[in-house]
Amino acid sequence: MSTPDYDIAILGAGASGLIAADFAVQLGARTALIDKGPIGGDCTWSGCVPSKSLIKVASVAHHARTAARYGIGVSAPTTDMTEVRAYLRATIQQIYEPTMPEALRRKGMDVLMGAARFLDPHTLQVGTERIRAKKILINSGAEPRIPAITGLSDVTYSTYQQIFENDRLPRHLLVVGGGPIGCEIAQAYRRLGSEVTVIAEHLLPAEEPEVQDLLSHIFAQAGIERIAAKAKIVCHEGKAITVETLVGKATGDLLFIATGRAPLVRNLGLEAANVHYSERGIEVNKFLQTTAGHIYAAGDVIGGQQFSHLAGWQGFQAVRNALLPGNNAGTTAAMPHITFTSPEIAQIGLTEGKARTMFKSHDLLIKSFDISKVDRAVNEDDRLGLIKIVARSNGLILGASIVGERAGETITEIAIAMRNKLKLADLAATIHPYPTYSTGVQLLATKMAVEHAFSGTSGRILRGLSALWR
């Protein structure tokens, strides 16, 4: 075999590919980063960046609309979607600039713009150029999963790839899908002034049942209608769009399809590379190796959980495994995820239901409390939420769920604890600054640790020792 052009070629310059390429360059590897464009992938252009920017705008409108309850008088807000779109574009551009091709090339990598496909296990066609690489990492991401709804192909609709370019506030938004992006967009548009109907059997079905119930209550309070059923038929009624289910229908003037994302494995020529895949994604082992040992895959393209932070972490691990001795696992139980509704919903590790299928009841400590017991939440008027921890009887933390305005920040403490196998007593014994949301974690951990210590024989011994000491 002739000398390859590169030590590693990385297909896809989203969250996973950017971190992977940066690490490969730091290791001194001859690195090619390949993308059909634009650099940054879904996260920058149609995911995390514009969605959180839209949520910020919607939050400003909501706070203006509710300012009177705090003694602040303001006029009723109005929404100019062309200006909203301009704000989203500006935030995207600011985050994109450090990852522009010329900025990446200055770091020492080659950036090749064009669609890539395998010609053989080591050779890639990129546009009109052909390159070879010793190792290859596939980070091609995912695309919107379009459901099989009768009539959908005959109407105009948006997915996450188009919704952030919308320059018109709809009178009535229809959202098909109850996952994170569906819930975030539904609440944001309601706060911007649209009527909103969500068509979904469940809201955030992967979360704890009490979290789902709480979000349903929050949405109902906000005036977001919900049809708890699958969409069956979509059709035009004049200029409007109607979505029908078995239990009812809704009519609106903008349809948003948010029914998940499918790994993007089309047109990569994976057969020529001897890489096995299915509609669920590229097959990898626990070290992120594909069926072709020198080819790795990471992020959304391998299926499973689809989060930018997971994709970036896996991209790093894949390069480490490809270019350094030994192997690191490409999965972890300490993987937090967040839905950026208001309040935020954060979860990590096992839910109570999953824990009960894996452990006996006497080996579990499970407790939750209302977030209104956290003083900072009361200060912030953040009264709808909860903190829940699932742990082993020895105090080892298995998982947690947090609903609150700072849930995404607060869950990080649990992630660090799980990653380092800290126990409830460790969280309880750590002094937390007051008043913060994180004190809620300390309070709950303390309550769980103390209640367990004072249960059964150990409790009788402790009380007896205290009596003797007194």
N, C-alpha and C positions, 0 to 999 in steps of 0.2 A: 504494500500500500504506500502511495506517495505521502510525503509529509503533510499532515492536515494544516489548513490555514489557521485554525484556532484550537486552543486547548478546550474551550467550551463555547457552544453557541446556545443562546437563550431565546426561545421563541415566545414572544409576548412581552410587552413593556408596561404591564399594569403593576399593581402593588407587589406581586410576587417577583416579576421579572426585574423591576428596578432595584429592589433590595438584593436579589441574587446577583445581578450584574455588578453592582457596587462592591459586593463582598468578593466576587471573583477577581476583580481588578486589584483589590487590596492584597489578595493572595499572589499577585504577580502573574496571573493567567492571561494568555492572549484571549480576549473576550469579544464575542460578537453579540450585540443585542438587536433582535429583529422584530419589527412590528409593521403592520400595514398602516398604522396610524389611526388617530393621533396618539402620541406617547402619553401614558397615564392610565389608559384603559377605562373601564366602566367607573371605577372609583372617582377619578378626576372629572370625567365628562358627563356621566349620567348616573352616578351613584352617590357615594358618601358626600362629596364636596357640594354639589348643587342641592342635594336633599337637605343637608343640615343648614345650608344657607337659606333655603326656602322656609325651613322651620323657624329660623331666627326672624325672618320677616313676619311670619304668621304670629310669632310670639309678641312682637312689637305691636301688631294690630290688636291682639287679645288684651295686652296690658293697657293699651289706650282705651279700649272698650270697657274695661272693668276698673279703670282708675278711680271712679267715684266711690267705690267701696272702701278706699283707703283715704278718702278726703281730698282727692286731687281732681280738679275739674278740667276736663279737656273736651274738645268737640269730637263728634263721632268720626271714626277713621273711615277713609275711603281707600280703595285699592286700585292702583294703576299698574296693571300687569306688564306693560311695556317697561316701566321703571323697575319693577320686580325682576323681570328678566335681565335687565341691564346689570342689576346688583349681582345676580347669580353668575352672569358671564364674567364680571370683574373678579369675583372670588375664585372662579375657575382659573382665570388667566394668571392671577397672582400665585396660585399653587402650582400651575403648570410650568411657569418660567424656569425654575431650577431644574426641571427635567426635560427641557427642550433639547433636541438632538445635539446642537452645538455645545450646550453645557455638559452633556454626558460625554461627548467626545473629548472634552478637555480633561475629563477624569482618566482617560486612557483606554476607553473601550471604542470599538467600531460600532456605529449605529447604522443599520441597514433598513431602509424603509421600503416595504413591499410585502405582499403576501408570500408566505413560505410553505413549501411542501417537500416531503422527503422523496428523494430519488433512490436512495438505498440507506442502510443504517447509519452511514456517516456523511452522506451528501445531501445538501439542501439546495433547492432552487428558490432564490429570492428575487422576484421580478425577473429581470433578464440576467441576473448574476447567479453563478453557481459557487458554493463554498463547501468546505469539508471541515469537520470538527471531531476531535477525539471523544469528547463528552457532549451531550446535548440535554438541555432542560426545556421541557414543554410547559409553558404557562399561558396557554391560549385563552383561558377564561371561560365565560359562559355567555349565553344570549337569552332573551326573554323566552319563557315557555308559553306557547300559545295554546289555550285549552280548546278542546273539541266542542264548540258551542255552535249550534245550528244558526246560520245566518251571519256569523261573525265576519266572514270574509267579504260580506256585502256592505258593511258599514265602516265608517271612519272611527278609528280608536287610537289611543296612545298607550305605549308601554313606558317603562322608565327611560327608554332611549329617546323619547320625544317629549315627555311631559314637562321637562324643565325648559323647553323652548317655547312653551305656551305663552302667548301674549294677550290672552283674553280671559277675563274672569267669568267662568260659566255661571249661569243662574242655578243649575243643578248638576252636580258631578255624580256620576255613577262609578263606583269602584267595585270591580270584580276581583275578589281575593282578600283574605283576612290575615295575611302574613305581615311582617314588619313594614315593608315598603307600602303596602296597601293601607295599613293603619296610619302610618306617618303622613301620607299624602291626604288621606281622608280628613284627618284632624287639621292639617295645615290649611287646606282649602276651606274648611268650615270656618276657621278663624279669620281667613281673608274675606269671608262674606258670602260664600256659596252655600246653597243647600247641598247636602251630601247624603247619599244612600250607599251603604256597603252591602254587597251581596256575597255572603260567605257563610258556610256552615258553622265555622268557629273563628274566633279572633285569637291569633297567636296560639295555635293548637299545640305547639311544643312546650308551652309554659305551664306552670302549676295551675290547677283548676281555679284556685282562689284569685290568681293573677288574671286569668281570663275573665272571671266574673267581675273583678274590679274594673278592668278596662271597659267591659260592656256597660257598666254603670256610669263611668266617666263619659263615654261616648253619648249615652242617652241623655245625661245632664247637659251636654253641649249641643243637643239637638241633632246629632247624627243618627239618621234612621238606619235600620239594619233589617235585611231579609236573611234569616238564618237557613239558607238553602243554597244548593248549587244553581248557577245560571244554566238554563237549558236552551233558550232561544233569544236571539238578538235581532231586532228589526228596526227599520225606519218607520216613524209615524210623522209624516210631513218632514219638517226639518229636525225633529226630535228623534232620540234613540230610546227604544224600550228594551229592557232586559226582563225576560220572563223566567220564573221558577215554578216549581210544583206547588208553592204555597203563596205566591203573590208576584207582583211585577212592579217595576219602577221605571219612570220616564225622565230623561234628562237631556242636556245639550252637550255633554262631554263625557266620553266613556274611557275609563282608565282600566287597563287589564294588568293585574298584578298577581299572577298565579305562579310565581316562581321563575327559576332560571335553569336552563339546560346546559350541560357542559358543551363547549364548542369544539367538537372533534371532526367536523366536516372539512373536507378538502385539504387535509394535512398530509395525505399520502401515508398514513400510519401503517398500512399493509406493507409498503415497501421497506419500512423500518423494522418490521416484525414486532410491532407494538400492538398488544391486544387492547381492545376497547369495546364499549357498548354504548347505548344511549345514556347509561348511568355515568359514563365517564371513562377515562383511561385507567386501566388496572395497574395498581402499584402495590409493592409490598410495604412493610412497616417503615422501611427506610426510604420510601418514595422512588424506588427503582421500578421501571416498567419491565415487561417481559424481555426487552432487549436490555441487558445489564448495564450498558454504558449510557442508556437514555433514562432520564428521570422526568417526573412530572409533579407539579405542585399547584396548589390553589384550586380555583373553581373547576378546572378541567378534570379533576379526579373525582368530582362528585362530593357527597357528604355536606358538611357545614360550609357555607359560603360567606365568609367574612374577609374584609380586606386585611385585618390584622392577622388572621390565620394564614392567609395566602402569603403575606410578607414573611411571616415566621417560617412557613414551609419552604419558601424560596431560599432563605438563608440555610436551612438545614439540608436542602437538596444539594446546594453548592458545596457545603461542608463535606457531605458524604461523597460527592463526585471528585473532589480535589484534595481531600486530606485522608490520612489513614483512619480506619475505624468507621463506625456508623452511629449516627444519632437517630432516634425515632422521629418520625414525621407527624406523630399525633400526641396529644396530651389530654389528661382529664381536666387540667386547669385551664380551660379555654372559655373565657367569658364572652358573652354576646349581649348586645344592647339594642333595644328598640327605642328610638328617640321621639316617642310621643311625649306628651306632657300630662302627667309625670312620666319620667323615663322608666323603662322596664329592663332590668339587668338580671342575667342568670349565669351560673357557672356550675359545672359538674352535674351531679345527679339530682333530679327532682325527687320528691318524697315517694312518688309511685315507683320510679325505677329503683330507688334504694330498697324498698320493701320487697321487690322481686329478687334482690341479690343478697339480702341479709335478714336474719331473724329479728323479730320485733324487739326482743330484749337486748339486742346488740346495737340499737339505734337510739339516738337522741335527736328529736325533731321539735323545734319550737319556733314560733313566730310572734311578732307583736305589731300593733298598729304604729305607723310612722308618726302619728301625733304624739307619741310618748317621747319623741326626740325633740328637744327644745328648739334646735335650729329650724326644724321643719315647721314648728308653730310660729316662730319669728317670720318665716317666709310664707306663711299661710298655705303651707303644703300639707294639707290635712288628709288627703286621700293617698294611702300607700301602705306598704308593709315591709318588714325585713324578716326573712325566714332562713334558718340554717338547718342543714341536714348533716349529722355527724355520727360517727361510731360511738359506742359507749365508752371507749377509751379517750374520747375527745378529738380524734382525728376527723377533720372536716371533709365531707364528701361532696357538698354542694351548697348553694345558696341562691335565693331569689330576693331582689330588692326592687320595690316600686317607690319612686320618689324623684323629686326634681334633680337630685344629684346622684342618682342611682349608678350612672355610668362611672363616675369617679369613685364612689364608695365601694363598688364591687372589686376594685383593684386590690384592696387590702385582703380580701378573701382569696384572690388569685395568688398573691404572694404567699399567703399562708398555706394554700394547697400545694403550690410548687415546692415549698420547702418543708412540707409535712409538719407544719406547726399545728398546735392543738388549741381547743377552746380556751384553755387556761393561759396560753401564750397571748391570745388576743385580749383576754380579760386583764392580764397583768401589765399590759402595755399602756402607759399613760397617753390618753388621747386629748388633744386640745379642745377646749370648750368655748363657745358652742359650735359644734360642727356636725355634719351628717354622720361622720364616721364614729361619733360617740354612740350612735345607735347600734353599731356592730359590737362595740365593747360592752354595752349594757346587756345585749342579748346573749353574747358569749359568756358573760359573767353569770347571768341568771341560769343558763344551761349548766355551766360547770358547777356552780354552787348547789343547785337542785340535785344533780347527780351525786355530788360528794356527800350530801346529807340524806341520801336514800339508802335503805337497807342497812346492812351490818356496819358499813363505813360511817353512816350517819350516827348510829347509836354509839360507836366508839368515839367519834368527835365530840358529841354532846357529853359523853361521860368524862372525857379528858377535860372539857371546859368546866364541868362541874367540880372536878377535883382541883383544878387550878384556881377557881374562884374561892 
